[in-house]
Amino acid sequence: MHLPVDGLVFFADAGNGAQFAISLRGPQDIFAWKHEDDSRTWIDSTVMDYLHGWMTAELNV
């Protein structure tokens, strides 16, 4: 069963099929969405923290 992605805005690709999205409902958290199993993994609470993690290779998906 696939969960709806309503309320998510996708803005980046991890290069392995995972997509990064920001939530527009409630806190604007960043999630990684994996299409294979429709899972969502919380990544960070701000875009700036996500960008820092991605650019410093501290973030792995």
C-alpha beads as a LAMMPS data file, in Angstrom:
LAMMPS data file: protein, C-alpha beads

61 atoms
60 bonds

1 atom types
1 bond types

-500.0 500.0 xlo xhi
-500.0 500.0 ylo yhi
-500.0 500.0 zlo zhi

Masses

1 110.0

Atoms # bond

1 1 1 0.000 0.000 0.000
2 1 1 1.368 3.398 -0.963
3 1 1 0.809 6.381 1.286
4 1 1 -0.203 9.718 -0.245
5 1 1 2.495 12.322 -0.698
6 1 1 0.056 15.197 -0.238
7 1 1 1.676 17.995 1.684
8 1 1 5.201 17.154 0.501
9 1 1 7.156 19.203 -2.027
10 1 1 9.994 17.262 -3.633
11 1 1 13.104 19.309 -4.343
12 1 1 16.134 17.034 -4.777
13 1 1 17.254 13.571 -5.824
14 1 1 19.765 11.586 -3.760
15 1 1 21.149 9.856 -6.853
16 1 1 19.989 6.416 -5.717
17 1 1 16.273 6.743 -6.367
18 1 1 15.471 8.446 -3.074
19 1 1 13.869 11.866 -3.276
20 1 1 14.104 14.668 -0.717
21 1 1 10.943 16.533 0.227
22 1 1 9.872 19.268 2.586
23 1 1 6.634 19.007 4.501
24 1 1 4.192 21.862 4.074
25 1 1 1.934 20.608 6.864
26 1 1 2.987 21.239 10.427
27 1 1 6.723 21.617 10.978
28 1 1 8.608 22.056 7.717
29 1 1 10.749 18.962 8.230
30 1 1 12.872 17.391 5.522
31 1 1 12.233 13.748 4.587
32 1 1 13.799 11.212 2.266
33 1 1 11.186 9.245 0.310
34 1 1 12.071 5.866 -1.204
35 1 1 9.862 4.802 -4.082
36 1 1 10.641 1.089 -3.711
37 1 1 8.727 0.724 -0.470
38 1 1 7.068 4.160 -0.116
39 1 1 8.990 4.758 3.122
40 1 1 9.732 8.183 4.520
41 1 1 12.743 8.835 6.691
42 1 1 13.050 12.036 8.689
43 1 1 16.262 13.815 7.689
44 1 1 16.322 17.198 9.388
45 1 1 14.166 19.970 10.761
46 1 1 15.407 22.774 8.481
47 1 1 16.530 23.164 4.891
48 1 1 19.758 24.783 6.083
49 1 1 20.614 21.782 8.278
50 1 1 19.802 19.438 5.364
51 1 1 22.079 21.438 3.044
52 1 1 24.896 21.449 5.585
53 1 1 24.618 17.672 6.039
54 1 1 24.489 17.042 2.287
55 1 1 27.443 19.314 1.432
56 1 1 29.647 17.951 4.223
57 1 1 28.749 14.303 3.448
58 1 1 27.379 13.871 6.985
59 1 1 24.016 12.947 5.429
60 1 1 23.705 9.500 3.859
61 1 1 20.565 8.039 2.362

Bonds

1 1 1 2
2 1 2 3
3 1 3 4
4 1 4 5
5 1 5 6
6 1 6 7
7 1 7 8
8 1 8 9
9 1 9 10
10 1 10 11
11 1 11 12
12 1 12 13
13 1 13 14
14 1 14 15
15 1 15 16
16 1 16 17
17 1 17 18
18 1 18 19
19 1 19 20
20 1 20 21
21 1 21 22
22 1 22 23
23 1 23 24
24 1 24 25
25 1 25 26
26 1 26 27
27 1 27 28
28 1 28 29
29 1 29 30
30 1 30 31
31 1 31 32
32 1 32 33
33 1 33 34
34 1 34 35
35 1 35 36
36 1 36 37
37 1 37 38
38 1 38 39
39 1 39 40
40 1 40 41
41 1 41 42
42 1 42 43
43 1 43 44
44 1 44 45
45 1 45 46
46 1 46 47
47 1 47 48
48 1 48 49
49 1 49 50
50 1 50 51
51 1 51 52
52 1 52 53
53 1 53 54
54 1 54 55
55 1 55 56
56 1 56 57
57 1 57 58
58 1 58 59
59 1 59 60
60 1 60 61
